[in-house]
Amino acid sequence: MVQICDSAVDAVSDIADGSTVLVGGFGMAGMPVQLIDALIDHGATDLTVVSNNAGNGDTGLAALLAAGRVRKVICSFPRQSDSWVFDGLYRAGDIQLEVVPQGTLAERLRAAGAGIGAFYCPTAVGTPLADGKEQREIDGRQYILEYPLAGDVALIGAHRSDGIGNLVYRKTARNFGPVMATAARTTIAQVSEIVATGDLDPENVVTPSIYIDKVVAV
């Protein structure tokens, strides 16, 4: 049963120290900023964060990093023109990094949600990202073995929810939200509004309520 939370603080109140947290967003598009701010206030620490980026500017995920709550980041794009928070932490040796190609990141998350044990992928063959990984030739092409990437919690941003947690997204804010929702034990969604159950066109629902545990309107 989906819990409709009164506040973002209530929504993240059960996140424990040491959790692996999947954070939706492509840059700031679709990033659940209010949930992240609430997580900072909540105080959970020693977190592993999985996201496409390693934070932008000083808000959202970057603010969580700046607060010293993150032990490790798993992402595709750790360095951009506005990723100075992560850059400073990494250069100082205060945070760990695992780089995962963007398509591989999405597929590892999808595999976790689909119950797939592992998969072979050609991306990163012949690069340092393949070091230590099982390699196999299939139909004359080299592949490396990749494993699912599951989270204890997923924090995602959507456009609307109905009363039972079915979600629709707005344009590019959709990005990693749908696969992350399936890959975590607990999925928390922030939305712009919650409408009555039955008001969403079923054909437009992207993430069914079965994958959602908590929703908060912000």
C-alpha positions in Angstrom: 0.0 0.0 0.0 1.5 3.4 -1.0 1.9 5.9 1.8 1.0 9.5 0.9 3.4 11.5 3.1 2.7 14.9 4.6 6.2 16.2 4.0 9.5 15.3 2.3 11.0 14.9 5.8 8.4 12.2 6.7 9.1 10.5 3.3 12.8 10.0 4.0 12.6 9.4 7.7 13.4 5.6 7.5 16.6 5.9 5.4 19.4 4.4 7.4 23.1 5.1 7.6 25.1 3.1 5.0 22.2 2.9 2.6 22.6 2.7 -1.2 20.5 5.5 -2.6 19.5 5.7 -6.2 18.9 9.3 -7.2 17.0 10.1 -10.4 17.8 13.0 -12.6 19.8 14.0 -15.7 21.6 16.9 -14.4 18.9 18.9 -12.7 16.1 17.6 -14.9 14.0 15.3 -12.8 16.2 15.5 -9.8 14.2 15.1 -6.6 15.7 18.2 -4.9 13.2 18.4 -2.1 13.7 14.8 -1.1 17.5 15.3 -1.1 17.2 18.4 1.0 15.0 16.4 3.5 17.6 13.6 3.5 20.3 16.2 4.5 18.1 17.4 7.3 17.4 13.7 8.3 21.1 13.1 8.8 21.7 9.7 7.3 25.4 9.3 6.5 27.9 6.9 4.9 25.7 6.7 1.9 26.5 5.2 -1.5 24.7 7.3 -4.2 23.9 6.0 -7.7 23.1 8.8 -10.2 23.8 9.8 -13.7 25.8 12.8 -12.5 27.8 13.6 -9.4 25.9 16.8 -8.6 25.4 20.3 -10.2 26.3 23.6 -8.6 25.5 23.7 -4.9 22.0 22.3 -4.8 20.4 18.9 -4.8 22.9 16.0 -4.9 25.8 18.5 -4.7 24.4 19.8 -1.4 24.3 16.2 -0.1 27.9 15.7 -1.1 28.9 19.0 0.5 27.3 17.9 3.8 29.7 15.0 3.9 27.0 12.4 3.9 28.2 10.3 0.9 31.0 7.8 1.0 30.8 6.7 -2.6 29.3 7.8 -5.9 28.5 5.5 -8.7 27.8 7.5 -11.9 28.4 8.1 -15.5 29.4 11.8 -15.6 31.3 12.8 -12.4 32.9 15.9 -13.9 31.2 18.9 -15.6 31.7 22.6 -15.5 29.5 22.9 -12.4 30.6 19.8 -10.5 33.0 21.6 -8.2 31.7 20.0 -5.0 32.4 16.5 -6.1 35.7 17.5 -7.8 37.0 19.1 -4.6 36.0 16.1 -2.5 37.5 13.6 -4.9 40.8 15.5 -5.3 41.0 15.6 -1.5 40.5 11.8 -1.2 37.2 12.3 0.7 34.9 10.4 -1.6 35.1 7.2 -3.7 34.1 7.0 -7.3 32.9 4.2 -9.6 32.4 5.3 -13.2 29.8 3.3 -15.2 29.0 4.1 -18.8 25.6 5.7 -19.1 23.9 2.8 -21.1 25.5 0.2 -18.8 24.3 2.1 -15.8 20.7 2.1 -17.1 20.9 -1.6 -17.9 22.4 -2.5 -14.6 19.5 -0.8 -12.9 17.0 -2.4 -15.2 18.5 -5.8 -14.6 18.1 -5.3 -10.9 14.4 -4.6 -11.3 13.9 -7.4 -13.7 15.6 -10.1 -11.6 18.4 -10.7 -14.2 21.5 -12.2 -12.6 24.1 -10.6 -14.9 24.5 -9.7 -18.6 27.2 -9.3 -21.2 27.8 -5.9 -22.6 30.4 -4.7 -25.3 30.7 -1.2 -23.8 34.1 -0.5 -22.1 35.9 -3.5 -23.6 39.5 -2.6 -24.0 39.4 0.2 -21.5 40.4 0.4 -17.8 36.6 0.1 -16.9 36.9 -3.6 -18.0 39.8 -4.4 -15.7 39.0 -7.3 -13.4 35.8 -8.2 -15.2 35.0 -11.5 -16.9 35.3 -11.2 -20.7 33.8 -13.4 -23.3 33.6 -13.6 -27.1 30.1 -14.0 -28.6 29.7 -14.2 -32.3 33.1 -12.7 -32.9 32.7 -9.7 -30.6 34.1 -9.2 -27.1 31.8 -8.6 -24.2 32.3 -8.0 -20.5 30.1 -9.3 -17.7 28.1 -6.7 -15.8 26.0 -7.2 -12.7 22.7 -5.7 -11.5 22.8 -2.5 -9.5 20.1 -2.4 -6.8 19.4 0.2 -4.2 18.1 0.2 -0.7 16.2 3.3 -1.5 15.3 5.2 -4.8 14.5 8.9 -4.7 12.8 10.0 -7.9 11.0 13.0 -9.3 7.8 12.6 -11.3 5.1 15.1 -12.5 1.9 13.6 -11.1 0.8 10.7 -8.9 -2.7 9.4 -8.3 -3.9 8.4 -4.8 -2.4 4.9 -5.1 1.0 5.9 -6.5 0.8 5.5 -10.3 3.3 8.0 -11.8 3.5 10.1 -14.9 6.6 12.2 -15.8 7.1 15.4 -17.7 9.3 15.3 -20.8 13.1 14.7 -20.1 12.4 14.6 -16.3 11.5 11.0 -17.0 15.1 9.9 -17.5 16.3 7.4 -14.8 13.2 7.5 -12.7 11.4 4.5 -14.2 14.3 2.1 -14.0 15.4 3.2 -10.5 11.8 2.8 -9.2 12.0 -0.9 -10.0 15.6 -1.4 -8.7 15.2 -0.4 -5.1 13.6 -2.1 -2.0 11.9 1.2 -1.1 11.0 3.8 -3.8 10.0 7.4 -2.8 8.6 9.8 -5.3 8.2 13.5 -5.1 5.6 14.9 -7.5 4.1 18.3 -8.3 0.6 17.2 -7.5 -1.4 14.2 -6.4 -4.7 13.7 -8.3 -7.6 11.5 -7.5 -7.3 7.8 -8.3 -8.7 7.3 -11.8 -7.8 10.8 -13.0 -4.6 9.7 -14.8 -5.0 8.2 -18.2 -3.8 4.6 -17.8 -2.1 4.8 -21.2 0.2 7.6 -19.8 1.2 5.9 -16.6 4.9 5.1 -16.8 5.6 3.7 -13.4 2.8 1.6 -11.9 2.0 1.9 -8.3 3.3 -1.6 -7.5 6.9 -0.1 -7.6 6.1 2.9 -5.4 6.2 2.9 -1.6 5.9 6.6 -0.6 4.7 9.7 -2.5 4.9 13.3 -1.4 3.6 16.4 -3.2 6.1 19.3 -3.1 
